[in-house]
Amino acid sequence: MTSAQDPFYIVKEEIQDSIDKLQTTFHQWEQTPVYTGEHVHLTKELLASCESIEWQVDELDKAISVAVRDPAYYGLDEVELGKRRNWTSTAHNKVRTVRRNVEAGKEKSSLINGSRQDLTGLPRGHDSQAGRSNHYGAEDSDDFISSESDRQLLLIKQQDEELDELSASVQRIGGVGLTIHEELIGQERILDDLSMEMETTSNRLDFVQKRVAMVMKKAGAKGQIMMIAFLIVLFIILFVLVFFT
């Protein structure tokens, strides 16, 4: 089976595309200011992508574990199995690195936001100043709520798109699994047919051996000698015809 037909390489290519997209998004996340809605959205997108890719790589690991039990049955050798295990291990490491960095950045951002809220607490002042502060605070709150609402709608839309992509990927993996299952069933049928043919041939050979033994027994010693002599003469004639004509 070539690499283009091997289900492992088909799934591997899809996962590698997802990892490349993950790393591109991660670089964009690193360059985005922390205190923005885009940074929050990218953080959630990266964590969701990490979880999805890790699940797909885990499924590949399970398939490799099945193949390790009987490599010859799947047409594999130790070198190929080693390459596949190395690739899944590398993929796991890449995704875990991104996850750790994003989770650390998220935790750091939460701590800084908490500290800023503590430091921005203002003492009570004159009533006029409090009134102006409340007025500006109400306007800022309205703007913030409107902005957050738009961001939430955008986030929900993007999550729906990611779920659609994940569903399509799962369906493709399921289709590959069905293809493998059908191939295994076909190979099992071939083995059953071969076993039946071998059994039939063995029965015919036993029958011929019994008939030959019966003929030899009926012929007796004299008949056996004549048969051997006949076979020797026939062999000599065939030898002469082959090598001297």
URSULVEN-V555264 format. One record per backbone hydrogen bond with DSSP energy under -0.5 kcal/mol. NH is the residue of the N-H (numbers start at 1). CO is the residue of the C=O. If there is no record, write none. Layout:
nh->[NH/NH]
co->[CO/CO]
This chain:
nh->[5/6/9/10/11/12/13/14/15/16/17/18/19/20/21/22/23/24/25/26/27/28/29/30/31/32/32/36/40/41/42/43/44/45/46/47/48/49/50/51/52/53/54/55/56/57/58/59/60/61/62/63/64/65/66/67/68/69/69/70/70/71/73/74/74/75/76/81/82/83/84/85/86/87/88/89/90/91/92/93/94/95/96/97/98/99/100/101/102/103/104/105/106/107/108/109/110/111/112/113/114/115/116/117/118/119/120/121/130/131/132/133/134/135/136/137/138/139/140/141/142/143/144/145/146/147/148/149/150/151/152/153/154/155/156/157/158/159/160/161/162/163/164/165/166/167/168/169/170/171/172/173/174/175/176/177/178/179/180/181/182/183/184/185/186/187/188/189/190/191/192/193/194/195/196/197/198/199/200/201/202/203/204/205/206/207/208/209/210/211/212/213/214/215/216/217/218/219/220/223/224/225/226/227/228/229/230/231/232/233/234/235/236/237/238/239/240/241/242/243/244]
co->[2/2/6/6/7/8/9/10/11/12/13/14/15/16/17/18/19/20/21/22/23/24/25/26/27/28/29/34/36/37/38/39/40/41/42/43/44/45/46/47/48/49/50/51/52/53/54/55/56/57/58/59/60/61/62/63/64/65/66/66/67/68/70/70/71/72/71/77/78/79/80/81/82/83/84/85/86/87/88/89/90/91/92/93/94/95/96/97/98/99/100/101/102/103/104/105/106/107/108/109/110/111/112/113/114/115/116/118/126/127/128/129/130/131/132/133/134/135/136/137/138/139/140/141/142/143/144/145/146/147/148/149/150/151/152/153/154/155/156/157/158/159/160/161/162/163/164/165/166/167/168/169/170/171/172/173/174/175/176/177/178/179/180/181/182/183/184/185/186/187/188/189/190/191/192/193/194/195/196/197/198/199/200/201/202/203/204/205/206/207/208/209/210/211/212/213/214/215/216/219/220/221/222/223/224/225/226/227/228/229/230/231/232/233/234/235/236/237/238/239/240]
